[in-house]
Amino acid sequence: MHKFVRNLITEWRKLELPFSGETLVVAVSGGADSVSLLLALTDLQKRKKLDLRLVAAHFDHRLRGNESSADGAFVEDLAQHLSVEYVRGQMPRPDRGNLEEFARHERYAFLEQTAAGSGAFAVATGHTVNDQAETFLMNLIRGSGSRGLSAMIPDRKLGSTRLIRPLLSWAKREDTEEFCRDAGIEFREDAMNQDPRFTRVRIRKEVIPLLEEFNPKIVQTLAATARLLDQRCDNDAADFPELLVVAELKQLSKPELYQTLRGWIGSRRGSLRSVDLKHIEGIEQLISSRKSGRESELPGGWRVVKQGGKLRLRNIMVDK
Amino acid sequence: MHKFVRNLITEWRKLELPFSGETLVVAVSGGADSVSLLLALTDLQKRKKLDLRLVAAHFDHRLRGNESSADGAFVEDLAQHLSVEYVRGQMPRPDRGNLEEFARHERYAFLEQTAAGSGAFAVATGHTVNDQAETFLMNLIRGSGSRGLSAMIPDRKLGSTRLIRPLLSWAKREDTEEFCRDAGIEFREDAMNQDPRFTRVRIRKEVIPLLEEFNPKIVQTLAATARLLDQRCDNDAADFPELLVVAELKQLSKPELYQTLRGWIGSRRGSLRSVDLKHIEGIEQLISSRKSGRESELPGGWRVVKQGGKLRLRNIMVDK
């Protein structure tokens, strides 16, 4: 058995994931990460280590026209070759705002639907140690603060389903490429990983290589740091009331206040994605300002409203 | 009053530093940071806001021969011009090992001696928000882990004296240069800040500019993040026993173990400087290994020794 496959089944046990009788949606972009995941899973099926119904789900971001749809055709052929079901989703024309955020949102909406539609217990993605490191750097550069620096985790809720990342804790991108080559299976440099409009692509191609000159193991180092920071305080798990009392917030030190606001937003909004220091500072001003009924905006149509000495979190897209 | 001077006296009050009747050693390299600090302090003396005995202390790192001693001559002239006492120290020939670490150690030893010799209550340095950001990046790249990422603080113990950094919380490097220009006082690009053998110099000249392309306020962002992380957990302040029981350490989760080892080393050794993940991993192996009497090395002549089921921290330079 290839060590990549052995590592995967070891992680599978560690995460206590089901071995049989379930359906699993595997997100496959066509890149080495997701292709190696699908390959290793079907290998485990052949070896009777797993007995799951696998559905390969490809999302076409329509970023580079033909190139992009060629990724889809490639994944469709691969799925057929591995005798795995294939489902395809497509990006609607991005209207406005952050393309990267929008593409991400649409992709996960499609994966969640596909899981619901096929009765899957979870969606699996091919995120690697490199993605962990890149995400950490993106959050750090954006200024997400301590709470926002928290790491990706290998098993979390995704709307009505679960998002599992069985490569995240151990596989480097080069391991996924090596496994594909050893298995004699092609992979694509998928469109998402080439587009220089995407911060992540520039982090990968410009920032990481520079940092590697200082520390050749920078990827593992950053991923390990992200995990350590994430588990540093258990109060991250604390859950928060619907309303925050302004008078009480005024008693807190700045770090306490920032922690509280991040924890509150995270627990009410579901995530701290795209929430950075300037948003928290905006709420801080809202707290100190005399006027009532003032608002402070957050990404994704959310806003913090101050009324009657209390802070409330609203989403203009949801609440009427 | 120049806003730089106003900011300094505001910070002085915030840190509850003495206004009169004390001696203060000011570390002056000749660069804009330390020159602006000395200038602003003497300005406050003239304005009778402060009544301290100031001693300008310059350490010659002997990095660029004449250049380096020219820094000293410049600081001596400046001190005379401002009618401030002047003391000069010099680097012995670096024997071996990390030049940057060695230079730093020698410089602080000199400043501490100078404080003791002049009966000063503290040593003041011109560290800025930029230094905070650069230090954070250096620790991050080296892999210092969550505990090691802790920020520089504006007032801490330095051996038998105190180290105060009255610019750290608010001044950007450009503010110090602007103040020097407005005051019509020259400053030097001091040798320490030019030597490409120093990681910090490359961080400043290569890494920060690249990150600024993503976030123009990256310096403030990183400094704010360092402060937030630093204050995230109060258990950082916990103090630790002389010996750690191996059997108990084996009960801990990896993050708990890393936190404990970092806290223990920090409290026994006085700092976590240069201690990175590979050192902690070395101790982790020491814990899991069957053999007794084995050792794991730490920077600065320190080592962790396992004996009779306990871990002890020793320094070969101190303990015989």
Interface residues (C-beta under 8 A of the other chain):
Chain A: L140 I141 R142 G143 G145 S146 L149 T199 R202 I203 E206 V207 L210 L211 F214 N215 K217 I218 T221 L222 A224 T225 R227 L228 L229 Q231 R232 C233 S253 P255 Y258 Q259 L277
Chain B: L140 I141 R142 G143 G145 S146 L149 T199 R202 I203 E206 V207 L210 L211 F214 N215 K217 I218 T221 L222 A224 T225 R227 L228 L229 Q231 R232 C233 S253 P255 Y258 Q259 L277
